[in-house]
Amino acid sequence: MIGYLEGEVKYATKGKIILFCNGIGFTISLPGNLNYLEKQKVSLFIHTHIREDNLALFGFKAPSDLDLFEKLISVSGVGPKTALTMFSVATSENIGKAISQSNLAFFTSIPGIGKKSAQKIILDLKSKIGKGEIDISKLEGDSELIDSLISLGFQKTEIISILPQVDQSLETTIQIRSALKLLHKK
């Protein structure tokens, strides 16, 4: 795995550079707000993304940015391009703050992220990044589903784990049935 590269920029365009290191040119995708010029000396922390048909490098200035990027792509449904888009519109501090504060609106404002993906990001990463308890009301507002499940004796942590899997566009009674099926599978 490639984790760090230093070299000279041979080619630069928005969101991508070719970094020349020890006789090899590496194509590296960057957040849109990170720009370099040709012949500039650069050092980057790298995430090597390997799929069966592709090998891609994603570069960041700081190891904390790389760490957050890797946490984001660990969330099911969030790929490296979507995570990179987040870094193009916000700093890692702002992304971490949005997770800590359960800020659903922040994530849904990012292209490629819908409500369910935003909920998943917050639910999956809150314990890794944020401190304290997840504020369910910020994720769903005054939800009859959540209140009903709590009144049936389920714990908030159980509800949080299945919440993204329940279709919020359905009638409340159907949502409750669906949630109960998911909770009984656990």
C-alpha positions, 0 to 999 in steps of 0.5 A: 500500500502506498501511504505517503508520497513526496515529489514534483508535480508534472501535471496539474488540473482541478482535482487531480495531479501527476506526482513525479517521485523517484522516476515514477509518475503517480496520478493522485485524486485530490479534494477540489479545494486543494490545488497545486501548480506544475513543478511545485514540490508536494508531499501528500498522505495517500489512501490507496483504493484497490478494486478488482478493476481499478487502483486509485490514489487519493491525496491529502495534506494532513494525516487527520484528513486521510484518517477521516476520509478512510472512516467515511469510506468505511460507511456502506454506500459511501465511496471514495469519490463521494468522500472526496466531494465532502472534502471539496466542500468542507474541511475535516473539522467541519465534517467531524463537527457535522457528525458530532452534532448529527447535522443531517442538513450538512450531508444532504447538501453535498452532491451524491448524498441523500437522506439515508446515506447521511443518516448512515454516515452519522450513525456509523461514525458518531461513536468513532468521531463524536462524543456523547449520545446521538440526537435522534430528533436531529436525524428524524425530527419528531418521529412517531416511529422512534417514539413507538419503538421506545414505548414498546421497550426497545433501546435507543441504540437498537433503534439507531442501528435499524433506522436507516433501513426503514423506508421513511416515506411509508405510513407510520404503521408500516414503518413500525412493522418493518422496524419490528421485523428488523429488530427481531432479526437481531 
